[in-house]
Amino acid sequence: MSTAVAPKGLEGIVATNSSICWIDGDAGVLSYRGIDIHELAQRSTFEETTYLLWFGKLPNQAELAEFSKKLAEGRKLDPKIIELLRSVPNSATPMQVLRTAVSLLSIYDADEADNSHDANVRKSYRLTSQIAMIVAIFDRIRKDKNIVEADPSLSHAANFLWMLNGEKPSATATRTFDIALILHADHELNASTFAARVIAATLADIHSAITGAIGALKGPLHGGANEATMRLLYAIDKEGADPVEYVKQMFAEKKKISGFGHRVYHTEDPRATHLRRMSEELSKAAGDTRWFDLSQRIEAFVKQEKKLNANVDFYSASTYTMLGIDIDLFTPIFAISRISGWAAHVIEQHDDNRLIRPRAEYVGPAYPAAYTPVSER
Ligand SMILES: CC(C)(COP(=O)(O)OP(=O)(O)OC[C@H]1O[C@@H](n2cnc3c(N)ncnc32)[C@H](O)[C@@H]1OP(=O)(O)O)[C@@H](O)C(=O)NCCC(=O)NCCS
């Protein structure tokens, strides 16, 4: 056995074989099953992209229709889940609620005890539909609004916006949201996906893996960064501060600027390219470029001072704000998309499993340390 200690944070360590996602961090390339993210963002839909991630190829028209039908059929929640959403205190955040609700979903899933490939695929359809529903329904419940029934004729993106807002979304809002879902769908062994694979590798069920993944996504160094970015923009706006001076002060205090930097990309995050464009387009169409302008000034300064690039989270903040989405739904929306990648990875893990169990370099007191009886301590 090798005794070399992996770098802190496992930086640069290749921990598994996978045929789902390929990234070239130096060139700024992201691809799902070898297909470039720019092409998917421009030409694909979330449904097509998810099919690609799960089944390894783009669907033909009949396969896509069948896939969309199955997703629409998955738009069902046991009344006990709705009861849970109604019973949590007002202080509950959507991410806490989503994590808890997904865990509860397993108890009501007909395939709960079955980890076969086919059962995992069936559960993935349901989880993809249910996660979006949970986020939309919880938001309406906490705002004392009626629950909007799912519409099987709508795409995944449109149905979420419909269930969230109670009105049919515009074509622009639907396509913007759809592209955001495509961009967030998978990202190789990011922290939440790695967490999901570690859990799946114990032969625990997919609901356990996704519950753990949601917990990992919640942190501000991962999916929580989109919400933290918007909080930063709000804080600067509220104080009427100069963004450059504000960020300079943050640097002086050794604080991190959410939405910048990446473990893998050393150049533009290809997802940020699309989110920047969509943020600009939505802002200009609305005649309100406040958040986009502020974002641009911060981006230019952070790049100039620290050579750090905006990541996927930076412009998703202003994009979602221009879509009228509440700030604490940003990270749940990441989960609404990333379930497609998480599911692909859990399926791949279960299809060719071995327990993931690395070692730690022990740096504690030397063995054998003396045991002192409690009466003598
Ligand atoms: C993404 C992230 C966690 C990657 O972390 P990492 O690979 O472990 O890199 P580190 O945190 O070690 O950062 C390396 C250096 O860049 C600096 N840095 C990285 N991201 C920074 C940021 N967003 N703001 C300010 N400084 C940053 C670090 O302070 C560190 O500087 P030092 O060497 O002088 O101490 C990190 O860039 C970060 O915290 N970004 C903000 C949170 C975020 O946007 N997360 C979403 C990622 S998609």
The ligand as a Gaussian input file, in Angstrom:
#p B3LYP/6-31G(d) Opt

LIG

0 1
 C      -13.872000      27.502000      -4.766000
 C      -12.855000      27.476000      -3.649000
 C      -13.468000      26.808000      -2.428000
 C      -11.654000      26.657000      -4.131000
 O      -10.855000      26.480000      -3.044000
 P       -9.353000      25.943000      -3.075000
 O       -9.041000      25.276000      -4.342000
 O       -9.179000      25.175000      -1.808000
 O       -8.494000      27.252000      -3.056000
 P       -8.061000      28.047000      -1.755000
 O       -9.231000      28.380000      -0.914000
 O       -6.934000      27.316000      -1.117000
 O       -7.532000      29.365000      -2.440000
 C       -6.211000      29.546000      -2.987000
 C       -5.819000      31.001000      -2.755000
 O       -6.716000      31.864000      -3.464000
 C       -7.443000      32.672000      -2.551000
 N       -8.846000      32.642000      -2.953000
 C       -9.491000      31.639000      -3.549000
 N      -10.767000      31.966000      -3.753000
 C      -10.921000      33.200000      -3.279000
 C      -11.998000      34.073000      -3.207000
 N      -13.196000      33.700000      -3.674000
 N      -11.822000      35.278000      -2.672000
 C      -10.614000      35.639000      -2.200000
 N       -9.535000      34.865000      -2.236000
 C       -9.682000      33.645000      -2.769000
 C       -7.294000      32.015000      -1.195000
 O       -7.443000      32.922000      -0.146000
 C       -5.914000      31.434000      -1.307000
 O       -4.989000      32.474000      -1.117000
 P       -3.635000      32.230000      -0.298000
 O       -2.890000      31.178000      -1.075000
 O       -3.000000      33.566000      -0.294000
 O       -4.066000      31.750000       1.053000
 C      -12.382000      28.908000      -3.316000
 O      -11.931000      29.552000      -4.479000
 C      -13.467000      29.698000      -2.643000
 O      -13.629000      29.614000      -1.421000
 N      -14.283000      30.497000      -3.424000
 C      -15.385000      31.208000      -2.857000
 C      -16.576000      30.266000      -2.673000
 C      -17.188000      29.881000      -4.002000
 O      -17.443000      30.708000      -4.851000
 N      -17.474000      28.591000      -4.134000
 C      -18.134000      28.051000      -5.300000
 C      -17.187000      27.262000      -6.139000
 S      -17.940000      26.799000      -7.687000

